[in-house]
Amino acid sequence: MKKIPFSQLKKYDINQKVLEALSDAQARTILFSIVKEGRTALELSEKYRIPLSSVYKKITDLEDIALVKVDRWELSENGKRFKVYKSRISKADIVIRKPEPTIILTPNQET
């Protein structure tokens, strides 16, 4: 097995995490549903019938790899604060070539 040089390790690691996120149907649904308009976790959960705990987990994972950001905070009628999430990308292209896939992310112009 070919050893990955230390300088490439971080790049490979982030590419792998982005690939994993994009291959997850729920994460992909969340990511690309908040390109034009931000939504709260509760809105995403209700609209796409994804358990709220799963939405929070997917959003956290997407935030960790900088694909999602907190766009703003909203205040509910009872004074509770909610984060409104927005996608940092509008498109993802994956090119499969040796030695590893190339990921081309298009920044979200709606931000």
GROMACS elastic network, one bead per residue, 0.5 to 0.9 nm:
[ bonds ]
;  ai    aj funct       b0    kb
    4     7     6  0.82815   500
    4     8     6  0.64549   500
    4     9     6  0.62744   500
    4    12     6  0.85847   500
    5     8     6  0.53923   500
    5     9     6  0.63369   500
    6     9     6  0.50280   500
    6    10     6  0.76326   500
    7    10     6  0.69304   500
    7    11     6  0.78924   500
    8    11     6  0.53146   500
    8    12     6  0.60403   500
    8    13     6  0.85004   500
    9    12     6  0.51373   500
    9    13     6  0.59968   500
    9    14     6  0.86948   500
   10    14     6  0.62310   500
   10    15     6  0.85262   500
   11    14     6  0.53380   500
   11    15     6  0.61173   500
   11    16     6  0.85195   500
   12    15     6  0.50669   500
   12    16     6  0.60221   500
   12    17     6  0.85914   500
   12   100     6  0.85676   500
   13    16     6  0.51090   500
   13    17     6  0.62507   500
   13    18     6  0.87203   500
   14    18     6  0.61228   500
   14    19     6  0.85165   500
   14    65     6  0.69868   500
   15    18     6  0.51430   500
   15    19     6  0.61213   500
   15    20     6  0.85709   500
   15   101     6  0.81916   500
   15   102     6  0.79345   500
   15   103     6  0.70695   500
   16    19     6  0.50944   500
   16    20     6  0.61452   500
   16    21     6  0.86328   500
   17    20     6  0.50579   500
   17    21     6  0.61529   500
   17    22     6  0.86164   500
   17    61     6  0.88722   500
   17    65     6  0.72333   500
   18    21     6  0.50799   500
   18    22     6  0.61249   500
   18    23     6  0.85374   500
   18    62     6  0.83256   500
   18    65     6  0.69746   500
   18    67     6  0.84068   500
   18   103     6  0.82011   500
   19    22     6  0.51680   500
   19    23     6  0.60876   500
   19    24     6  0.87496   500
   19    94     6  0.84172   500
   19   101     6  0.88724   500
   19   103     6  0.79862   500
   20    23     6  0.51452   500
   20    24     6  0.64346   500
   21    24     6  0.53619   500
   21    25     6  0.84290   500
   21    26     6  0.89692   500
   21    27     6  0.60516   500
   21    28     6  0.69533   500
   21    58     6  0.82711   500
   21    61     6  0.77851   500
   21    62     6  0.71074   500
   22    25     6  0.73951   500
   22    27     6  0.67936   500
   22    28     6  0.54577   500
   22    31     6  0.87025   500
   22    92     6  0.84215   500
   23    26     6  0.89865   500
   23    27     6  0.80343   500
   23    28     6  0.72086   500
   24    27     6  0.53559   500
   24    28     6  0.60416   500
   24    29     6  0.85760   500
   25    28     6  0.51250   500
   25    29     6  0.60838   500
   25    30     6  0.86581   500
   26    29     6  0.50439   500
   26    30     6  0.62048   500
   26    31     6  0.85317   500
   26    48     6  0.86685   500
   26    50     6  0.75466   500
   26    54     6  0.85500   500
   26    55     6  0.80801   500
   26    58     6  0.76240   500
   27    30     6  0.51474   500
   27    31     6  0.59862   500
   27    32     6  0.86004   500
   27    55     6  0.80247   500
   27    58     6  0.55721   500
   27    59     6  0.75045   500
   27    61     6  0.87029   500
   27    62     6  0.76493   500
   28    31     6  0.50404   500
   28    32     6  0.60714   500
   28    33     6  0.82794   500
   29    32     6  0.55899   500
   29    33     6  0.59420   500
   29    34     6  0.87943   500
   29    48     6  0.80616   500
   30    33     6  0.52993   500
   30    34     6  0.65982   500
   30    44     6  0.69254   500
   30    48     6  0.83828   500
   30    55     6  0.77922   500
   30    58     6  0.79959   500
   30    59     6  0.77942   500
   30    87     6  0.86425   500
   31    34     6  0.58331   500
   31    35     6  0.71349   500
   31    59     6  0.82155   500
   31    62     6  0.78372   500
   31    67     6  0.76160   500
   31    68     6  0.71041   500
   31    86     6  0.78370   500
   31    87     6  0.57109   500
   31    88     6  0.86532   500
   31    89     6  0.82311   500
   31    90     6  0.88029   500
   32    35     6  0.55188   500
   32    36     6  0.86689   500
   32    87     6  0.69024   500
   32    89     6  0.81539   500
   32    90     6  0.70064   500
   32    91     6  0.81709   500
   33    36     6  0.76310   500
   33    37     6  0.77670   500
   33    38     6  0.83519   500
   33    39     6  0.85430   500
   33    44     6  0.84388   500
   33    86     6  0.86974   500
   33    87     6  0.81245   500
   34    37     6  0.52564   500
   34    38     6  0.50570   500
   34    39     6  0.64056   500
   34    44     6  0.89883   500
   34    68     6  0.87321   500
   34    85     6  0.70078   500
   34    86     6  0.50285   500
   34    87     6  0.53849   500
   34    88     6  0.89944   500
   35    38     6  0.71289   500
   35    86     6  0.61183   500
   35    88     6  0.74027   500
   35    89     6  0.70177   500
   35    90     6  0.58479   500
   35   108     6  0.67064   500
   35   109     6  0.87798   500
   35   110     6  0.69630   500
   35   111     6  0.83493   500
   36    86     6  0.78729   500
   36    87     6  0.81576   500
   36    90     6  0.84482   500
   36   108     6  0.82946   500
   36   109     6  0.87283   500
   36   110     6  0.57922   500
   36   111     6  0.81314   500
   37    85     6  0.86649   500
   37    86     6  0.68550   500
   37    87     6  0.87696   500
   37   110     6  0.80878   500
   38    70     6  0.85978   500
   38    71     6  0.68111   500
   38    72     6  0.84686   500
   38    84     6  0.55631   500
   38    85     6  0.51020   500
   38    87     6  0.77422   500
   39    42     6  0.81123   500
   39    43     6  0.60560   500
   39    44     6  0.65415   500
   39    71     6  0.89587   500
   39    83     6  0.81014   500
   39    85     6  0.54222   500
   39    86     6  0.69404   500
   40    43     6  0.51899   500
   40    44     6  0.63471   500
   40    45     6  0.86120   500
   40    74     6  0.86828   500
   40    82     6  0.66214   500
   40    83     6  0.58425   500
   40    85     6  0.60421   500
   41    44     6  0.51075   500
   41    45     6  0.60564   500
   41    46     6  0.86363   500
   41    52     6  0.68184   500
   41    55     6  0.61328   500
   41    56     6  0.65074   500
   41    59     6  0.81461   500
   41    82     6  0.83037   500
   41    83     6  0.76743   500
   41    84     6  0.75409   500
   41    85     6  0.76751   500
   42    46     6  0.61449   500
   42    47     6  0.84899   500
   42    52     6  0.64419   500
   42    55     6  0.81989   500
   42    82     6  0.89797   500
   43    46     6  0.52538   500
   43    47     6  0.59505   500
   43    48     6  0.84296   500
   44    47     6  0.52304   500
   44    48     6  0.59277   500
   44    49     6  0.77720   500
   44    50     6  0.74574   500
   44    52     6  0.81610   500
   44    55     6  0.71978   500
   45    48     6  0.56401   500
   45    49     6  0.53423   500
   45    51     6  0.58293   500
   45    52     6  0.52662   500
   45    53     6  0.87478   500
   45    54     6  0.83930   500
   45    55     6  0.63045   500
   46    49     6  0.51728   500
   46    50     6  0.69965   500
   46    51     6  0.82165   500
   46    52     6  0.81900   500
   47    50     6  0.80426   500
   48    51     6  0.89511   500
   49    52     6  0.86698   500
   50    53     6  0.83791   500
   50    54     6  0.65953   500
   50    55     6  0.64973   500
   51    54     6  0.52572   500
   51    55     6  0.63980   500
   51    56     6  0.88912   500
   52    55     6  0.50186   500
   52    56     6  0.63160   500
   52    57     6  0.86563   500
   53    56     6  0.52185   500
   53    57     6  0.62561   500
   53    58     6  0.87177   500
   54    58     6  0.60669   500
   54    59     6  0.84549   500
   55    58     6  0.51897   500
   55    59     6  0.60196   500
   55    60     6  0.84764   500
   56    59     6  0.51401   500
   56    60     6  0.60474   500
   56    61     6  0.85883   500
   57    60     6  0.51680   500
   57    61     6  0.62400   500
   57    62     6  0.86489   500
   58    61     6  0.50824   500
   58    62     6  0.61111   500
   58    63     6  0.85394   500
   59    63     6  0.59696   500
   59    64     6  0.84841   500
   59    68     6  0.70502   500
   59    69     6  0.88643   500
   59    85     6  0.82551   500
   60    63     6  0.50442   500
   60    64     6  0.61359   500
   60    65     6  0.88853   500
   60    68     6  0.85168   500
   61    64     6  0.51217   500
   61    65     6  0.67150   500
   61    66     6  0.88175   500
   61    67     6  0.88759   500
   61    68     6  0.89199   500
   62    65     6  0.54268   500
   62    66     6  0.62572   500
   62    67     6  0.52446   500
   62    68     6  0.55119   500
   62    69     6  0.84643   500
   62    87     6  0.89734   500
   63    67     6  0.57817   500
   63    69     6  0.60605   500
   63    70     6  0.86023   500
   64    67     6  0.77616   500
   64    68     6  0.82728   500
   65    68     6  0.79746   500
   66    69     6  0.70204   500
   66    87     6  0.89903   500
   66    88     6  0.72708   500
   67    86     6  0.87584   500
   67    87     6  0.60018   500
   67    88     6  0.51215   500
   67    89     6  0.63498   500
   68    71     6  0.89041   500
   68    85     6  0.66648   500
   68    86     6  0.56893   500
   68    88     6  0.52905   500
   68    89     6  0.78988   500
   69    84     6  0.85412   500
   69    85     6  0.56976   500
   69    86     6  0.55367   500
   69    87     6  0.64193   500
   69    88     6  0.65913   500
   70    73     6  0.77135   500
   70    83     6  0.61778   500
   70    84     6  0.57416   500
   70    86     6  0.62733   500
   70    87     6  0.88688   500
   71    83     6  0.75244   500
   71    84     6  0.55625   500
   71    85     6  0.53802   500
   71    86     6  0.56541   500
   71    87     6  0.88424   500
   71   111     6  0.80177   500
   72    82     6  0.85632   500
   72    83     6  0.61393   500
   72    84     6  0.53160   500
   72    85     6  0.73646   500
   72    86     6  0.88858   500
   73    81     6  0.64594   500
   73    82     6  0.55384   500
   73    84     6  0.57648   500
   73    85     6  0.89344   500
   74    80     6  0.82434   500
   74    81     6  0.56447   500
   74    82     6  0.51639   500
   74    83     6  0.64132   500
   74    84     6  0.69269   500
   75    78     6  0.79582   500
   75    79     6  0.57127   500
   75    80     6  0.56212   500
   75    82     6  0.63210   500
   76    79     6  0.52057   500
   76    80     6  0.52043   500
   76    81     6  0.63687   500
   76    82     6  0.74912   500
   77    80     6  0.73883   500
   86    89     6  0.89442   500
   86   111     6  0.77451   500
   87    90     6  0.71228   500
   87   107     6  0.88584   500
   87   108     6  0.68794   500
   87   110     6  0.89626   500
   87   111     6  0.81872   500
   88   106     6  0.85910   500
   88   107     6  0.59410   500
   88   108     6  0.51813   500
   88   109     6  0.84693   500
   88   110     6  0.87271   500
   88   111     6  0.72774   500
   89    92     6  0.74282   500
   89   105     6  0.63659   500
   89   106     6  0.54580   500
   89   109     6  0.80992   500
   90   105     6  0.77376   500
   90   106     6  0.57237   500
   90   107     6  0.59040   500
   90   109     6  0.75367   500
   90   110     6  0.84955   500
   91   104     6  0.82391   500
   91   105     6  0.59223   500
   91   106     6  0.50385   500
   91   107     6  0.74112   500
   91   108     6  0.78319   500
   92   103     6  0.69706   500
   92   104     6  0.57734   500
   92   106     6  0.62654   500
   93   102     6  0.81502   500
   93   103     6  0.57901   500
   93   104     6  0.50235   500
   93   105     6  0.64453   500
   93   106     6  0.82990   500
   94   101     6  0.65910   500
   94   102     6  0.56977   500
   94   104     6  0.63247   500
   94   105     6  0.86802   500
   95   100     6  0.88973   500
   95   101     6  0.55199   500
   95   102     6  0.50781   500
   95   103     6  0.64582   500
   95   104     6  0.81168   500
   96    99     6  0.87632   500
   96   100     6  0.68221   500
   96   102     6  0.64964   500
   96   103     6  0.88271   500
   97   100     6  0.59003   500
   97   101     6  0.55558   500
   97   102     6  0.74014   500
   98   101     6  0.70334   500
  106   109     6  0.87613   500
  107   110     6  0.88925   500
  107   111     6  0.88709   500
  108   111     6  0.60468   500
